Amino acid sequence: MWRLYAPGNEGVAIATTFGKLDNPIKTAARAKPAWLIGAARVTYIDHANVGWIEKLEANDKRLNVLMPFMLKNISYEHEKEVRALIISGMEEIGSDGLDLPVSLNDFIDEIVDNPFCQPWFTEAVAGVADRYGLVSKHGRSSLSPDVFYMDRKQGREQLGAPLKVDGTGSAPDTPDGD
C-alpha cells in the first residue's frame, strides 16, 4: 500500500483507532444538530455479482443519504477504510474544513515512515514528532530494509529471544541451536 498511497518514497502512516476518530465526530454532531455527521467502516461489495443491499448486514440496512458514500468495490477491501462524512445542510463549512477538538498525543497511536524513504525524511519526520511531543510514537516500518533484513543476532536480541552461541563463537541459524 505504500507504493499506492505514498509514491516517491516520502510518506507516513498515522495509526489511530476508530473510537478516537468517532468520539470527536459525535461531539461535533451534538453541537450541530442540523448536520448529518457520522463515521463508519466502509462496506466492500462485489458490484458485479451481488446487489449492494444483499451484502449489507441487517443493522446496516437503515438507508440514509450517506450510505452511497460508505460503499466501495471489493477490490479495495485490503484498505480497511474508515470514512467520516458531514452533510451540513444550508450552513457552509469553511474552506479550511472542520476542526475537531483532539489531543494529538491521545489521538495518534503510531507514526510510521515509508519503508522506502531516505534517512533525511526519517530525520524530518522525527523533528516534527519532537516538536509536537510525539517522539515515542514515531518509528520505522517493519518493511524497511534496515529492519526487515537485520542480522539474526541483532534481531534476536531486539526480540528478546535467548541467543545461544556454538563453540566457534557464531550464532546458530535458529534460536534453539538446531
MARGURO-333615 format. One record per residue: x, y, z of N, C-alpha, C, O in turn. Coordinates in steps of 0.2 Angstrom, whole numbers, plus 5000, padded with zeros to 4 digits. Atoms other than C-alpha are relative to their C-alpha. Layout:
BEGIN
XYZXYZXYZXYZ ...
***
This chain:
BEGIN
500449945000500050005000500450065000500250124998 499649945000501550125002500150024993500050084992 499949985007501850124984499450034997499450074992 500649985003500050154980499850075003499650124999 500249944996499750294993500550055002500450115004 499549954999501450374995500649994995501149974997 499550015005502350364979500550065001500450115003 499449964999504050444978500449995007500950035008 499650024994504650364994499950055006500250035012 500149954994504050515006499349995002498950004998 500750014998502550475016500149975007500549945009 500050034993502050425034499349985000498850004997 500650034998500650325041499850025007500350015011 500249984993499650395056499549955002499049944999 500550054997498850255066499650035006499950065010 500449984995497450285077499449955001499549894997 500550045000495850195082499350034998499350094997 500749985002494050205076499750055005499450105004 500349964995493450265093500350075001500050125003 499749944999494750405094499850054994499950114995 500349955006494050475077499350015001499050065000 500750004999492250435081499850055006499350085005 500249964994492150525098500050074998499550105000 500149925002492550705092499550014995499250074995 500549995005491450675077499350005003498950045001 500650004996490050635089499950065004499350095004 500049944996490450785099499850064995499450104997 500249955005490350895083499349994998499050044997 500750015002488650815078499650035006499050065004 500449974995487950865095500050085000499550115002 499949935000488551045093499650034994499450094994 500349985007487751055075499449954999499549914994 500650055001486050955076499750004993499449954991 500350005007485551015059500449964995500249954989 499650045005487050925051499949935001499749905006 500050085000487150745046500749985000501149994996 499250024999488850685053500049935002499649915007 499950074998489450515055500749974998501050004993 499450045002490950395054499949935000499549915005 500150075000490950215050500549974995500950004991 499650045004491950075042499750004993499149994993 500350015007491750065023499849934999500149885002 500250075001490749915017500249994992500150034988 499850025007491549825002499649954997499449905000 500550045004490449754989500249974993500650014990 499950035006490549644974499550024995499049994994 500549975004489649754962499749964994499249964992 500250045005489649634948499649945001499249914997 500450064998488949484957499550005005499149955006 500549994994487949544972499850075000500150115000 500349934999486749684974500350035007500449995011 499749974994487349804987499649995006499849995012 500450014994485849784998500049935003500049935009 499950074998486049594999500750005004500749965009 499450014997487849625005500050035007500450015012 500049964993487349745020499849955005499349915004 500350034994487149675037499450025002499250085000 500749984998485449685045500050075003499550115001 500049934997485949835055500250064996500150114998 499849955005486649925040499550024995499650064991 500549985005485049925030499650065001499250074998 500449934999484450085038500350054995500950084996 499749965005484750185022499950075002499550105005 500149934999485150365023500450034994500750004990 499749975006485950495011500849995000501150004995 499350015000487750455017500249934998500749914996 499950075001487550265013500449994993500949954993 499650015006488150284995500850015000501249994997 499349984999489750365001500449955005501049965006 499750054995490150215013500149934996500249895000 499950065004490150084999500650004995500750064992 499550005005491650034989500149934997499949885000 499950065003492149904977500549955004500949975007 499650054996492849744984500749994999501149975003 499350015002494449754975500450055005501150055005 499649954996494949894988499949985007500150015012 500150024994494549785003500650005005500650015011 499450004997496349775008500150075004500550075009 499949934997496249965013499750005007499950045012 500449994994495049935028499950075002500050095008 500149925000494550115026499450015005498949985006 500549974996493550215038499950074997500450114995 500249935003492650375032499650045006499250015009 500449954996492050525042499650054995500050084990 500449975005490650615032499650065004499350055009 500449944997489750785035499650034994499850044989 500449965005488250855026499750065004499450055009 500149954996488051025033499350044998499250095001 500649975002486351075025500250074997500650074992 499949945003486251255021500650045003500850095000 499449974996487651305033500749984996500849924995 499450025003489351315024500649995005500650025010 499350024997490951235030500550044997500650044991 499549965003492351355028500549964996500649904997 499550035005493751315015500649975004500949925002 499450034996494951275030499749935003500149915007 500350064997493751125035499750015007499550065008 500450014993493051075052500549985005500949935004 499550024995494151075067499749965005499149975008 500250044995493950935079500450005006501150005005 499649994994494550955097500349935002500049895005 499650064998495850815099500750025003501050075000 499349994998497450805108500449954996500349894996 499650055004498750735096500349955004500349895001 499750064996499650635110499549955001499749895001 500650064998497950545114499849974993499649914993 500350025006497350535096500549954996500249914993 499550045004498950465087500349955004500649965010 499750064997499450295092500749984997501249965001 499350025003500950275080500150044993499650064990 499849965006501850375066500549964997501149945000 499550055003502750255054500250034993499850064989 499749975006503950315040499949954994499949894995 500050045006503850255022500649955000501149985002 499450054999504950095022500650024995501149994995 499649985005505750165006500350075000500750094996 499849935000506150335012500850015002501149965004 499349994999507850415013500150025008499650055011 499849984993508750455030499850075002499550085007 500149934999508450645028499250005002499050045006 500750004998506550605028499849985007499450015010 500150024994506550505043500250055006499950065011 499849954995507550645052499550065000499450095005 500549945000506250775046499449985004499250025008 500650024997504850675052500150005008499750015012 499850004993505750645069500050075003499850085009 500049934998505950835070499350035001499250065006 500749984999504150865068499749975006499350005010 500350044994503650725080500350035007499950045011 499749974994504850805093499750075001499550085007 500349944999504050975090499350005004499150045008 500750014997502350905095500049955005499449935007 499950044994502950795109499849934998499549895002 500250065003502650635098500649954999500549904995 499450045001504450565098499949925001500149884997 500150074998503950405107499549964995499549904995 500450045004502650365094500249994992499949964988 499750005006503750385079500549944999500949935003 499550065001504650235071500049984993499750014988 499950035006505250145056499549944998499349915003 500450065002504150025046500349945001501049935000 499750064999504449845049500249974993500649924992 499850025007504649835030500650044998500950024992 499449965002506149955030500549954999500649905004 499550045001507649865023500549995007500749945008 499650014994508649905039499749975006500049945010 500350044995507349825050499849934997500049885001 500250075003506749685038500649955000500549895001 499450045002508549625034500550015006501149995004 499549994995509349655051500349935001500049885000 499750065000510649525055499749965006499349995010 500350044996510049375065500150015008499750015012 499849984993510949415081499750065003499450065008 500349934998510349595082499349995001499050015005 500850015000508549535078499849965006499349985009 500250044994508549405092500150045006499750045011 499949964994509249525104499550055001499250075007 500549954999507949655100499349975001498950005005 500650044998506549525101500049975006499549945009 500050034994507149465117500149935001500149895006 499950075000507549285112500749995002501150025001 499350024998508949195120500449994994500249964990 499650015005510449195110500649955002500949965007 499550054999511549035110500550004995500450014989 499450005004513249035103500449935000500549915006 499650075000514148875097500750015002500950075003 499349994998515948845100500450044996501050064998 499649965004516548945086499950085001500250124998 500149934998515849105093499550034995499350094996 500549975005514549125079499349985002499249935006 500750024999512649125081499749954996499949954990 500350055004511748975075499450034996499250094997 500549985004510348985062499350015003498950045001 500650004997508948955074500150025008500750005010 499949984993508649025092500249945005500649955010 499950064995508748845100500749964998500849915001 499450045002510348795091499949954995500449924993 500150065004509548665080500150024992500149984988 
***
